[in-house]
Amino acid sequence: NRLARLSSTGVLDTAFAAAGGYGAPVEDLALLPDGRVLLAGDFGNFQNSPADGPIWRFFSGLPARPGTVQFASPLYVGNEGGTAAISVTRTGGSLGALTVGYSTVPGTATTADYTTTSGTLTWADGNSSAKTITIPITADFLNESTETFTVNLGQPLIGGALLGAAQQATVQIDPAVLTGFAAWQQTHFTSGELADANKSGPGAIFGTDSLTNLVKYALGLDPKVNTTTGVPVASSTANDWVFTYTRPSTTTEVTYAVEVSTDLVTWTTITPVFVSSASDIETWRALYSRASAAKVFFRLKVTKV
């Protein structure tokens, strides 16, 4: 009554029977450390033996325990632009091969904040090492509060292991610590503009002065203001052609290179020298001998690193 035994091939064992009154239930089953099983139920008799008590112990069983599968921790943390590494353990036994499914579920963090991830974790017979689920976290560089989503374990697809209490883990996404160009973007663009690389990306030109966002960042200029002030200038002395540019002393993640050409075809890098600094603005200057060319062209090359 409400209890059956299957052979290893899945065939019903008709000789295995428990008799009881109408609706006599199986109250609980428990796997013991030695692989045997305890049964608690309301039976009048069991295998033709009087029911002296509500608990029975099966003498046949597994040679060992398959173990318990669960998350190693109920909470994990990932940073924008990085990954969240979720650990799943198999403890209390390692009998038999085992496969368990998992999947992510949105919370206050949506699928735009992380990569939807699902799949299976597989253990070989005798293997009880921890498995890792790696979930990429999106770097949107938006000014957001901490957000969360969850990862769920499914019932074992293959193998007799049981799920432990920690069947769901929460992943907390901490906002990225913005520095350099990303921090500059955050200061100058709206959330809608940040989501559009054609407006806020390093190679985008927001205004009509033909200067990219990366160049304006490197020169300490406002990307939304069309300007000729603060851009590099060329001049001359009696002996040299002079190229001068200014840059914020706090600028990071970019390199500066001054290049010179006499024909706009072949460019040569020349080394600028530091001139002065005032109010966190540095002045740099590069010289090219007038004796070497009657005319020259300068350009400042800015590279994001």
WONOR-V75421 format. One record per helix or strand. SS is the DSSP state (2 for helix, 1 for strand). FROM is the first residue (numbers start at 1). LEN is the number of residues. Records with the same first field share a line. If there is no record, write none. Layout:
SS = FROM-LEN, FROM-LEN
This chain:
1 = 6-1, 12-1, 18-2, 26-6, 36-6, 45-2, 49-2, 55-7, 68-4, 75-5, 83-9, 98-8, 114-1, 118-6, 131-7, 147-12, 162-2, 168-7, 233-4, 240-9, 254-8, 268-3, 273-6, 281-9, 297-8
2 = 180-9, 191-4, 197-4, 213-7, 290-3
